[in-house]
Amino acid sequence: MNNSTARRLPLAALACTAVLLTLTACNNDSAGTSKSTEQAPMAPPAKANGIEELPAADIYNKAMRTNAEAGSFRERMDRSDAVTDLRLSATECTGTVDKKQRGSFEIVVKGSDIFAKLDQTLAKELDNQVPDAQWIHGTRDNALMKALASYCHQEQFTHPYTASTTMTKKAIRETGGHRAVPVELVSGGKPMTYLVSADGTSNLLSVDSSDNTEAGDITYSDFGKPVGATTPTNVVEAPSH
């Protein structure tokens, strides 16, 4: 993984293994007597997957493949210049991108079709070439639509990233109720930590770049859930320039 990939990847939360809490239902009848309580069955805890025994690069590569093989996930990213909340698969993308002071937009990708709706701030930045609050349509042949869709990073499913530089494995830690093994990459003298589930399925759960605000933090969740991208109505074609 070269430096540009390392920076791009965190452009690009948490896959939780459900542990059902005990439910106690207590209802009173009309005479004020209490009904008997019932307990929901406890879900078995996820088993350790042993990924922490692998070298750091192998942990990273396996996590990337596991996320890709899920077929879809939710990706939320927060970096210095943008915040995104997207649901992704190899063929679909839907969600929001907030470019902070520069404005925001909604995005829908279905196959080769790209739809976007810009707010007034972002439309003004484009010299009002694009109407605000209006869905526009195009493909990646259109420079604007290609740039907007670039936030979707759908290549994570078709070409999962692989480690091509030195990574360091750290001690297992808890994150969001999960055991996770951290692997660290240093890019430009600043560390980025990839947290990989050590229990159940070996998904990449998050990227911690708290010491590298330009790279940003990412969380992954909702593995395997349908993206559900819906083609907007009342659409106009995007300008070509």
C-alpha positions as CSV (number, residue, x, y, z in Angstrom):
1,M,0.0,0.0,0.0
2,N,1.8,3.2,-1.1
3,N,1.4,6.5,0.6
4,S,-1.3,7.8,-1.7
5,T,-3.4,4.7,-0.9
6,A,-2.7,5.1,2.8
7,R,-4.0,8.6,2.6
8,R,-7.0,7.7,0.5
9,L,-8.0,4.7,2.5
10,P,-8.9,6.7,5.6
11,L,-10.9,9.1,3.4
12,A,-12.7,6.3,3.2
13,A,-19.2,1.7,12.5
14,L,-18.9,-1.0,14.2
15,A,-20.0,-4.5,13.2
16,C,-21.6,-5.6,16.5
17,T,-22.2,-9.2,17.3
18,A,-25.6,-9.0,19.0
19,V,-25.7,-10.0,22.6
20,L,-29.3,-9.9,23.8
21,L,-29.8,-8.5,27.2
22,T,-32.2,-10.2,29.5
23,L,-35.7,-8.9,29.0
24,T,-38.1,-8.8,31.9
25,A,-41.7,-8.1,31.1
26,C,-43.9,-7.2,34.0
27,N,-47.5,-6.2,33.4
28,N,-50.2,-5.7,35.9
29,D,-53.7,-7.0,35.3
30,S,-56.9,-5.1,36.2
31,A,-56.8,-6.4,39.7
32,G,-53.3,-5.2,40.3
33,T,-51.7,-8.6,40.4
34,S,-48.3,-9.1,38.7
35,K,-47.9,-11.5,35.9
36,S,-44.9,-13.9,35.8
37,T,-41.8,-12.7,34.1
38,E,-40.2,-14.2,31.1
39,Q,-36.6,-14.1,30.0
40,A,-35.4,-13.9,26.4
41,P,-32.7,-16.5,25.6
42,M,-29.2,-15.2,25.7
43,A,-27.3,-15.2,22.4
44,P,-24.0,-17.1,22.7
45,P,-20.9,-14.8,22.6
46,A,-18.9,-14.7,19.4
47,K,-16.0,-17.0,19.4
48,A,-12.4,-15.8,19.1
49,N,-11.3,-16.0,15.5
50,G,-7.6,-16.2,16.2
51,I,-6.7,-13.4,13.8
52,E,-4.4,-11.9,16.4
53,E,-2.0,-14.8,15.8
54,L,-1.3,-13.5,12.2
55,P,1.4,-11.0,11.2
56,A,0.2,-7.4,11.0
57,A,0.0,-7.2,7.2
58,D,-2.0,-10.5,7.0
59,I,-4.4,-9.2,9.6
60,Y,-5.0,-6.0,7.5
61,N,-5.4,-8.0,4.3
62,K,-7.8,-10.5,5.8
63,A,-9.9,-7.7,7.3
64,M,-10.1,-5.9,3.9
65,R,-11.2,-9.2,2.2
66,T,-13.8,-9.9,4.9
67,N,-15.3,-6.5,4.5
68,A,-15.5,-6.9,0.7
69,E,-17.0,-10.4,1.0
70,A,-19.8,-9.0,3.2
71,G,-21.1,-7.4,0.0
72,S,-22.2,-4.2,1.7
73,F,-21.6,-2.0,4.7
74,R,-22.2,1.4,6.2
75,E,-19.1,3.7,6.2
76,R,-18.9,6.8,8.3
77,M,-15.9,9.1,7.9
78,D,-14.8,12.3,9.7
79,R,-11.8,14.2,8.6
80,S,-10.6,17.8,8.5
81,D,-12.5,18.7,5.3
82,A,-15.5,16.4,5.2
83,V,-17.9,14.2,7.1
84,T,-19.6,11.3,5.2
85,D,-22.3,8.8,6.1
86,L,-22.7,6.3,3.2
87,R,-24.1,2.8,2.6
88,L,-22.0,1.0,0.0
89,S,-21.8,-2.1,-2.2
90,A,-20.0,-2.8,-5.4
91,T,-23.0,-1.5,-7.5
92,E,-24.8,1.0,-5.1
93,C,-24.0,3.9,-2.9
94,T,-26.3,6.2,-1.0
95,G,-25.9,8.8,1.7
96,T,-24.6,12.2,2.5
97,V,-21.3,14.1,2.2
98,D,-20.8,17.3,4.2
99,K,-17.8,19.3,3.0
100,K,-18.2,21.6,6.0
101,Q,-17.9,25.3,5.1
102,R,-17.9,24.4,1.4
103,G,-21.4,22.9,1.5
104,S,-22.9,19.4,1.3
105,F,-24.7,17.0,-1.0
106,E,-26.7,13.8,-1.2
107,I,-25.5,11.0,-3.4
108,V,-27.1,8.0,-5.0
109,V,-25.2,5.6,-7.2
110,K,-26.9,2.7,-9.0
111,G,-24.7,0.9,-11.5
112,S,-23.2,3.4,-13.9
113,D,-25.8,6.1,-13.0
114,I,-24.9,8.8,-10.5
115,F,-27.4,11.2,-8.9
116,A,-26.6,14.1,-6.6
117,K,-28.4,16.9,-4.9
118,L,-26.3,19.9,-3.8
119,D,-27.1,22.4,-1.2
120,Q,-26.9,26.2,-1.9
121,T,-23.4,26.6,-0.6
122,L,-21.9,24.0,-2.8
123,A,-23.9,25.1,-5.8
124,K,-22.5,28.6,-5.4
125,E,-19.0,27.3,-5.2
126,L,-19.6,25.8,-8.6
127,D,-20.7,29.2,-9.8
128,N,-24.3,28.1,-9.8
129,Q,-23.7,25.8,-12.8
130,V,-25.8,23.3,-10.8
131,P,-29.2,24.1,-9.3
132,D,-29.3,23.7,-5.6
133,A,-31.9,21.3,-4.0
134,Q,-32.4,19.7,-7.4
135,W,-31.3,16.1,-8.2
136,I,-28.9,16.0,-11.1
137,H,-27.9,12.9,-13.1
138,G,-24.8,11.8,-15.0
139,T,-22.2,9.1,-15.3
140,R,-18.4,8.9,-14.6
141,D,-17.9,10.4,-18.1
142,N,-19.0,13.7,-16.5
143,A,-16.2,15.2,-14.5
144,L,-18.5,16.7,-11.9
145,M,-20.4,13.5,-11.3
146,K,-17.2,11.5,-11.2
147,A,-15.8,13.8,-8.5
148,L,-19.0,13.6,-6.4
149,A,-19.1,9.8,-6.6
150,S,-15.4,9.5,-5.7
151,Y,-16.5,9.6,-2.0
152,C,-18.2,6.3,-2.4
153,H,-15.0,4.2,-2.7
154,Q,-16.8,1.2,-4.2
155,E,-13.4,-0.3,-5.2
156,Q,-13.3,-1.6,-1.6
157,F,-15.5,-4.4,-2.8
158,T,-14.1,-5.1,-6.3
159,H,-10.4,-4.6,-5.4
160,P,-9.9,-4.9,-1.6
161,Y,-6.8,-3.0,-0.5
162,T,-3.6,-4.9,0.4
163,A,-0.7,-4.0,2.6
164,S,2.5,-3.2,0.8
165,T,4.3,-1.4,3.5
166,T,5.3,-2.1,7.1
167,M,2.6,-2.4,9.7
168,T,2.8,-3.1,13.4
169,K,0.5,-5.3,15.4
170,K,-0.5,-4.0,18.8
171,A,-2.1,-5.6,21.9
172,I,-5.8,-6.6,21.7
173,R,-8.2,-3.9,23.1
174,E,-11.9,-3.4,23.6
175,T,-13.8,-1.2,21.2
176,G,-17.6,-0.9,21.3
177,G,-18.0,-4.1,23.3
178,H,-15.7,-6.0,20.9
179,R,-12.2,-7.4,21.2
180,A,-10.2,-5.9,18.4
181,V,-6.6,-6.3,17.3
182,P,-5.0,-3.0,16.2
183,V,-2.5,-2.8,13.3
184,E,-0.7,0.4,12.9
185,L,0.5,2.1,9.8
186,V,2.7,5.3,9.9
187,S,2.1,7.6,7.0
188,G,4.0,10.9,6.8
189,G,5.2,10.4,10.3
190,K,1.6,10.1,11.6
191,P,0.1,6.8,12.8
192,M,-3.2,5.3,11.6
193,T,-4.6,2.4,13.5
194,Y,-6.9,-0.2,11.8
195,L,-9.0,-2.1,14.4
196,V,-10.0,-5.6,13.3
197,S,-12.5,-7.8,15.1
198,A,-10.8,-10.6,17.0
199,D,-14.2,-12.2,17.7
200,G,-16.6,-13.8,15.2
201,T,-16.1,-12.4,11.6
202,S,-12.8,-10.7,11.1
203,N,-14.2,-7.4,9.8
204,L,-12.3,-4.1,9.8
205,L,-14.3,-2.2,12.4
206,S,-12.7,1.2,12.3
207,V,-9.7,3.3,11.4
208,D,-8.4,5.6,14.1
209,S,-6.5,8.6,12.7
210,S,-6.9,10.9,15.7
211,D,-3.2,11.9,15.3
212,N,-3.8,12.5,11.6
213,T,-6.8,14.8,11.1
214,E,-6.2,15.0,7.3
215,A,-6.7,11.3,7.0
216,G,-9.7,11.2,9.3
217,D,-11.5,8.5,11.3
218,I,-13.7,5.8,9.8
219,T,-16.2,3.4,11.3
220,Y,-17.8,0.4,9.5
221,S,-21.1,-1.3,10.4
222,D,-24.2,-3.0,9.0
223,F,-22.2,-5.6,7.2
224,G,-24.3,-7.5,4.6
225,K,-27.4,-5.3,4.9
226,P,-28.9,-4.1,1.6
227,V,-27.9,-0.7,0.5
228,G,-31.4,0.1,-0.8
229,A,-30.4,2.9,-3.1
230,T,-33.5,4.4,-4.7
231,T,-33.4,6.3,-8.0
232,P,-34.6,9.9,-7.4
233,T,-37.5,11.5,-9.3
234,N,-37.6,15.0,-10.8
235,V,-34.1,14.7,-12.2
236,V,-32.2,17.0,-14.6
237,E,-29.0,16.2,-16.5
238,A,-25.7,17.5,-15.0
239,P,-23.9,20.2,-16.9
240,S,-21.0,19.0,-19.0
241,H,-18.6,21.6,-17.8
